[in-house]
Structures are given as C-alpha cells and as structure tokens.
Amino acid sequence: MPFPISDATPIAFPGPPPRETDVVVIGGGVIGVCTALFLARKGRRVVLLEKGRIAAEQSSRNWGWIRQQGRDPQELPIMVEANHLWTELAAQTNVDIGLVRSGVTYLAESETELQSFANWLPHATAQGVDTELLDRSALKARFPDLAKSGIHGALTTPSDMRAEPWVTVPALAGIAVREGAVIVEGCAARKLDLEGGRVTGVHSEAGRIACCDVVVAGGAWSSLFLRAHGVAIPQLSVRASAGATEPVALPHQGAAAAADFAFRMRADGGASLAAGGFHELFIGPDAVRALPKYAAQLRADPFGTRFYPAAPGGYPDAWTTRRQWQADEVSPFERMRVLNPKPNSAKLRKVAASVERLFPQVGPIRYRAMWAGMIDTLPDVVPVVDRVDAIPGLTIGTGMSGHGFGIGPGMGRVLADLVCGAAPGHDLGRFRLSRFSDGSRMDLGPAL
C-alpha cells in the first residue's frame, strides 16, 4: 500500500507565490506550517514554500505521539504549551485529525531503567504535568495487561495524546491559509538573496520573493540549504521505519514503548508499530564532518544506530549530492521532491514478533503498510531554534530529533515570536546555534 502522501499526491496549494512578502518559511512540515500559522496570526504577511507536498516527509511518517513525557527539561515547558494548543487547533480544523487524550506509557525492563524514569519525574512535577511512576504492583493495578514478567514498572502520563500525522499537518496548513498565510507546494526555495550580508529575499524556482525575514524549517534538508550560505550545523538524518497493522487488540489504548518496540493505537483499530530507539544512518560528507560532535551520543548508545556506507542518490547527505549551486540552477531540492526511504521491513517484522512474545493474547500481528522517514537530528538530541547573528533576518527551526510532531504548535509559536522580535516566553538557551562553535559540551537530552 503506498504512503498516503507522495509526489503523486495532487497539489493542494499551487501558488504562484507573490513577488513580495514579510516572511518566507522554507519547509512544509509541522514546524514550518505552525510557524506560518502563528506568523499570520501576528499580522505578518507570510509565504511558505514546500518543494514537494505539505507533510510528505517525516512530519507525516512519525509515530503520531503528542507527548510531554520524557522530554528534555528545556523542551518540556514548550511542550506543555503545545499540549494545550493541540486541543485548540483540533477544534479549528475542518477534518478529524484523530486527536485523543489516551496517554503515553513507558515500560521499564530493569530497575536501572525504572530509576532513569524516576530521575526524570521531578521535571514533570515542576511543570505541573500529571506524569506518574508506577512500580510493579501499581502497574498491575493500573494496566494489568501490561504487567508482564520482566517488566519492573512504568512511567505514564495520562494527559499525553495521539493524532494521525498525515491528516493533521495538512489540516493545520488549512487553518494557516484561512488565516492569511500563502502556501505554495511544488516550489523549492533555492537560495537566500542577501544584500550587505542580510536577508532581502528568497530565490525560488518560481522566481525571487522579496522579504525581510526567512525561517528555515526544512527538516532533513536544512543543513544542506544553510551550508550553501556558510551556516554550518552538525545536523544528520537517520532513517526510521514504521508500519500500520491490521486491527489488533493491544493492551493499551494510547501509546506505549519498551526497549524493542513502540506503538500507538489508530482510529481504524490497528496500530502504528516501530522499533523504539533504533535508527539507521547513511554515511556521507556531513556525517564524516560532524562525527566529533556526536562522540557523546555514540558513547551513550553505541548500538542504537546501524550504519551504512552511502545513501541513495539524491538524499541530503549522499556523496553525489551537490553542495553548491546558483540561484538560477535546478537545486538538489527539486531533484528530490519527496524523500521516500525504503522501510526496513525485516526490522519491523522483528518488532511485531517482540510484541507478540510479550503480549501473546494479541495473536499474530499483520502489517497492511510499511514506510520510513528521515529524522533530522543533532548531537545533543535537541533542536536549533535561534536567530542567525551572522545573517540578519535568518531564523532556524530544525533538528527536532524525532520530537517535532508533538511540539510543533509550541515551536511554531516560539519561532513566530523570534521573527517578530517578541519575547518567546521560554528559555531558548539550550537551543542556541552557537553551542556548536563556542566550545560547549554536548549534553544529551534524556533518552526517554
């Protein structure tokens, strides 16, 4: 079964773009769409350029979790805000995005893991999040079907939610357009137009758009675009596979994860299944260049990533992908309209087998679809959300490290305020661009 959004999907927002605007947002994933929405709400003229289709890449291919649980302490306040925004935005769409407040639960398979959950709990308490630590007996009382042999306890957050990503992000784009944003699909941003070192426009494949501000929210493509302008971020992209099952009676109506698997229930009675904490990296020039920055991550989780010597042609960090081009040339972004990685079907079958072993009552799990996406990640597993001092008018919102879908509305609101020179309402020091060049230690976010 083909993925619901692809380069064959009819264009919903054909353009053309205007010749002038206040802000151009590059990238039509959840971060870019939410940024455009909140910029429109602040009265700014905003154009969002998407090289392929809205949400066609990782923003529609993720697990569909809207979780506060396990967040980096500096992300958590923004995620709490996002949790509230999701409820408001769902009521403003003209479609059912599948938003359900069904909770997220992590299962601890050792006392050490349970202690790591306990170590995170004070962060939730400080933000007023309803997370609870369950020992074995409390887990059996709360979720008897999850209390299996070898499970020592759990961390659970009842207020966490789930939604269907491939429906949700286009629905948010619809809100943005109704509130005044201009969205253009099938239109790549090729390069920034700079005068005196500051942003004066964007060269797109449909022509130049004059503007004073640009937000780069290009997900896996952000590093490639930025490096062409001398802005280096050690962002890499890892492949993550997932699958949708036929209807199945899993022992949790929300989302749950253990060491070998993660799942969330779907409105159709099936589940989305994925391998928890497992990714695949295609080595390319950026990976080689960024390797020293990832030393701490590799030491902390040496077996969580499988490595391959080269990416398929056209991928952001493929050896043959061009790193420099002119504004009037076809760019790498036009050559790969939708990044559609082949899923690791063997790994997904192992995930299903792990779930079947732990919960034999569910019976055989059968997939009706499998897919993969490329997650944009950074060495400390938190994003860059910052203005670029070296290029006035340029703002970056990328490297969400697999956390972007749930936090999207909160980060979109924050980025809109950054562009407008308003106080973002949260401490963004952890997400500053300069941490990769000022000698800062790479402090990993909690691997929860």
Summary of the structure (lengths in Angstrom):
residues: 448
radius of gyration: 21.0
end to end distance: 31.5
largest distance: 66.3
contacts: 1613
relative contact order: 0.20
helix: 31%
strand: 23%
